[in-house]
Amino acid sequence: PTSAPLSLLPSLDMLKYTSFLGVGGLVYTAVFMAMRAGAYSGDAPTALLGAVPAHLRPSMAAAPAGGALATLATPKVFVLVSVLATAFTAHYSAPRMFAELAPPAGEASGKAVAKVPRFCLVTGLGFGLSALLCAAVLSVGFGTFGGACSGLILNNYASTDPLAQLSRLAVGASIVCTYPIAFTGLRDGVFSLAAPDKASDPKLRLALTLGLISFITLCGILLTDLGIVAAVSGAVLASAVVYILPSIMWARVLAARVRAGTRGTKELYACRAVQVLGVIFGLVGVKVTLGG
């Protein structure tokens, strides 16, 4: 509910300021986790570690016989793939962001082609920063707590840790500041499916926004294990958005070009392979997550 005012904004332009605050909160969390790695490592008892519930304290299992490659061969790696797919699912916001992206200096505002290089740069930088943050939090979190990692890693830190409390506030602020960007994609999608000609109706926009936020808030109250939520949504929804649907659309374009004789079949076969891979990731990810 606290993000409702930002979610009601008609444009993404004003969210660029809050987005920087959100990214700052995540960067602080990654730095905090690295600073506190020694205090929670379990090598020596500390007051902070003693304040952590027993089931959330570090639990380091012995490495499998085959090392890292053997770990990657276990079915549970599909849970990680599903969670990572969730982290990089931003495709639904791409049309709105491209439409509102300013063209390069000296180019006409209505010339969409001129914005493509800038859009590619922004996309690459955004995904690159996300990858670095994900890798940092994943590595430090698992390196500190091992198999005891909670679905929300901050749950593993003591409630008496002032830096952890500040990190929880930072993550909360990050969610409030960046949530409207993802929500805009959801609302635009609902409008395009249900009432594309009424997307500019302010009353309907208000009702739909508040209704969707209320429903999502209720789901957030009822679903308490964020790890399972991220894995299942990643296996089903993110696999569809990241692997299956884009490759289906591109395959239709390639098939037409193959029929016209302007493109070979290798890329089309590769596109089909990505579709199959997405289905496998989705099915195995759900089975392993719920079965484990």
C-alpha positions in Angstrom: 0.0 0.0 0.0 2.9 2.4 0.7 3.8 2.2 -3.0 0.3 3.2 -4.2 1.1 6.9 -4.7 4.1 6.1 -6.9 2.1 3.4 -8.7 -0.5 6.0 -9.7 2.0 8.2 -11.5 1.1 8.3 -15.2 4.7 8.2 -16.4 7.9 6.4 -15.5 9.9 9.7 -15.7 9.5 10.7 -12.1 10.4 7.1 -10.9 14.0 7.6 -12.1 14.7 9.5 -8.8 13.2 6.8 -6.6 14.9 4.1 -8.6 18.3 5.5 -7.6 17.2 5.3 -4.0 16.2 1.7 -4.5 19.5 0.8 -6.1 21.3 2.5 -3.2 19.5 0.4 -0.7 20.5 -2.8 -2.4 24.1 -1.7 -2.8 24.2 -0.9 1.0 22.8 -4.4 1.7 25.5 -6.1 -0.3 28.2 -4.0 1.4 26.7 -4.8 4.8 26.6 -8.5 4.2 30.3 -8.5 3.2 31.2 -6.5 6.3 29.4 -8.8 8.6 30.6 -12.1 7.1 33.1 -12.7 9.8 30.8 -12.0 12.7 28.3 -14.6 11.5 30.7 -17.2 10.0 30.4 -19.6 13.0 34.2 -20.0 13.3 34.0 -18.3 16.7 31.0 -17.5 18.9 29.9 -13.9 18.8 27.1 -12.0 20.5 25.5 -11.4 17.1 25.6 -15.0 16.1 24.2 -16.0 19.5 21.2 -13.8 18.9 20.3 -15.7 15.7 17.7 -18.5 16.0 19.4 -22.0 15.9 17.8 -23.0 12.6 19.1 -19.8 10.9 22.7 -20.1 12.0 25.4 -21.2 9.5 25.2 -24.7 8.3 28.0 -25.8 6.1 27.7 -29.3 4.5 30.7 -31.1 3.2 31.4 -30.6 -0.4 30.3 -33.4 -2.7 32.8 -35.8 -4.1 32.9 -34.3 -7.5 33.3 -30.7 -6.3 31.5 -27.8 -8.0 30.6 -29.8 -11.1 28.9 -32.4 -9.0 26.9 -29.7 -7.3 25.7 -28.3 -10.6 24.6 -31.8 -11.6 22.1 -32.1 -8.8 18.4 -31.4 -9.6 18.2 -28.5 -7.0 20.3 -26.4 -9.4 17.0 -25.8 -11.2 15.7 -24.0 -8.2 18.6 -21.6 -8.5 17.9 -21.2 -12.2 14.3 -20.4 -11.4 15.2 -17.8 -8.8 17.7 -16.1 -11.2 15.1 -16.0 -13.9 12.8 -14.1 -11.5 15.7 -11.6 -10.8 16.1 -10.9 -14.5 12.5 -10.7 -15.6 12.0 -7.1 -16.7 10.7 -7.7 -20.2 7.2 -6.4 -19.5 8.5 -2.9 -18.8 10.6 -2.7 -22.0 7.9 -1.2 -24.3 7.0 1.6 -21.8 10.6 2.4 -21.1 11.5 2.5 -24.8 8.6 4.8 -25.5 9.6 7.2 -22.7 13.3 7.1 -23.4 14.7 10.4 -24.6 16.3 10.3 -28.1 19.9 11.3 -28.6 20.6 15.0 -28.8 19.8 16.4 -32.3 17.4 13.6 -33.2 13.7 14.1 -33.7 11.6 12.9 -30.7 9.3 10.8 -32.9 12.2 8.9 -34.6 12.1 5.5 -32.7 15.1 4.0 -34.6 17.4 6.7 -33.2 16.7 5.5 -29.7 17.7 1.9 -30.2 21.5 2.3 -29.5 20.7 4.2 -26.3 18.0 1.7 -25.3 20.5 -1.2 -25.8 23.1 0.7 -23.6 20.6 1.3 -20.8 19.4 -2.3 -20.9 23.0 -3.7 -20.9 24.0 -1.5 -18.0 20.9 -2.3 -16.0 21.2 -6.0 -16.5 24.9 -5.9 -15.8 24.5 -4.0 -12.5 21.7 -6.5 -11.5 24.0 -9.4 -12.3 26.8 -7.9 -10.1 24.4 -7.3 -7.2 22.9 -10.7 -7.4 26.3 -12.4 -7.6 27.5 -10.4 -4.6 24.5 -11.1 -2.4 24.3 -14.7 -3.5 28.0 -15.4 -2.9 28.3 -13.6 0.5 25.0 -14.9 1.8 25.6 -18.6 0.9 29.3 -18.3 1.9 28.2 -17.0 5.4 25.2 -19.2 6.2 25.4 -22.1 3.8 22.3 -24.4 3.8 20.6 -22.4 6.5 20.0 -19.4 4.2 16.5 -18.1 4.5 14.3 -17.2 1.5 14.9 -13.6 2.7 18.6 -13.6 3.6 18.2 -10.8 6.1 16.2 -13.1 8.3 19.6 -14.8 9.0 20.9 -11.7 10.7 20.3 -10.9 14.4 17.5 -8.6 15.2 19.9 -6.9 17.6 22.3 -6.0 14.8 22.0 -2.3 14.1 23.5 -2.6 10.6 21.1 -5.4 9.8 18.1 -3.3 10.9 19.3 -0.5 8.7 19.7 -2.9 5.8 16.1 -4.1 6.4 14.9 -0.5 6.2 17.0 0.0 3.0 15.5 -3.1 1.3 12.0 -2.0 2.3 12.7 1.5 0.8 14.1 -0.2 -2.3 10.9 -2.3 -2.7 8.7 0.8 -2.3 10.8 2.8 -4.7 11.2 0.2 -7.5 8.0 -1.8 -7.2 5.9 0.8 -9.2 8.2 0.1 -12.3 7.2 -3.6 -12.3 3.6 -2.8 -11.4 3.3 -0.4 -14.4 4.1 -3.4 -16.6 1.3 -5.4 -14.9 -1.2 -2.7 -15.2 -0.4 -1.9 -18.8 -0.7 -5.7 -19.6 -4.1 -5.9 -17.9 -5.4 -2.9 -19.8 -4.1 -4.2 -23.2 -5.8 -7.5 -22.6 -9.1 -6.4 -21.0 -9.8 -2.8 -22.1 -7.1 -1.3 -24.5 -9.4 1.6 -25.4 -9.9 2.7 -21.8 -6.3 2.9 -20.6 -6.4 6.7 -20.4 -9.6 6.7 -18.3 -8.4 8.1 -14.9 -11.2 6.6 -12.8 -10.7 3.1 -14.3 -6.9 3.5 -13.9 -7.4 4.4 -10.2 -9.7 1.5 -9.6 -7.5 -1.0 -11.3 -4.4 0.2 -9.6 -5.9 0.0 -6.1 -7.5 -3.3 -6.9 -4.3 -4.9 -8.1 -2.3 -3.5 -5.2 -4.8 -4.9 -2.7 -4.7 -8.3 -4.3 -0.9 -8.4 -4.4 -0.8 -7.2 -0.7 -3.1 -10.0 0.3 -0.9 -12.6 -1.5 2.1 -11.1 0.3 0.4 -11.6 3.7 -0.6 -15.2 3.0 2.6 -16.3 1.3 5.5 -16.3 3.9 8.3 -18.3 2.3 9.9 -15.9 -0.2 12.3 -18.6 -1.5 9.5 -20.8 -2.7 7.5 -17.9 -4.1 10.6 -16.7 -6.1 11.5 -20.2 -7.3 7.9 -21.2 -8.4 7.2 -17.9 -10.0 10.6 -18.0 -11.7 10.0 -21.6 -12.9 6.5 -20.8 -14.4 6.3 -17.1 -15.2 9.9 -16.1 -15.7 10.7 -19.1 -17.8 7.8 -18.2 -20.0 8.7 -14.5 -20.3 12.5 -15.0 -20.6 12.8 -18.2 -22.6 9.5 -19.4 -24.2 7.4 -16.5 -25.4 10.2 -14.3 -26.9 11.6 -17.4 -28.8 8.1 -18.2 -30.0 7.7 -14.7 -31.4 11.2 -14.6 -32.9 10.7 -18.0 -34.4 7.6 -16.8 -36.3 9.7 -14.0 -37.8 12.5 -16.4 -38.7 10.1 -18.9 -40.2 8.7 -16.2 -42.5 12.3 -15.2 -43.5 13.2 -18.9 -44.1 10.2 -19.3 -46.4 11.2 -16.1 -48.2 14.8 -17.5 -48.6 16.4 -14.6 -46.8 17.5 -16.5 -43.7 18.9 -20.0 -43.0 17.3 -22.6 -40.8 20.1 -22.9 -38.1 18.9 -19.8 -36.2 15.3 -21.1 -36.3 16.4 -24.5 -34.9 18.3 -22.7 -32.1 15.2 -20.7 -31.3 13.1 -23.9 -31.1 15.8 -25.3 -28.8 15.4 -22.3 -26.4 11.7 -23.0 -26.3 12.2 -26.6 -25.3 14.9 -25.5 -22.7 12.4 -23.0 -21.2 9.8 -25.7 -20.8 12.3 -28.1 -19.2 13.5 -25.4 -16.8 9.9 -24.6 -15.8 8.7 -28.2 -15.2 11.8 -29.4 -13.4 12.0 -26.1 -11.3 8.5 -26.5 -10.0 8.9 -30.2 -9.3 12.2 -29.8 -7.4 11.0 -26.7 -5.5 7.7 -28.2 -4.3 9.1 -31.7 -3.9 12.1 -30.4 -1.8 
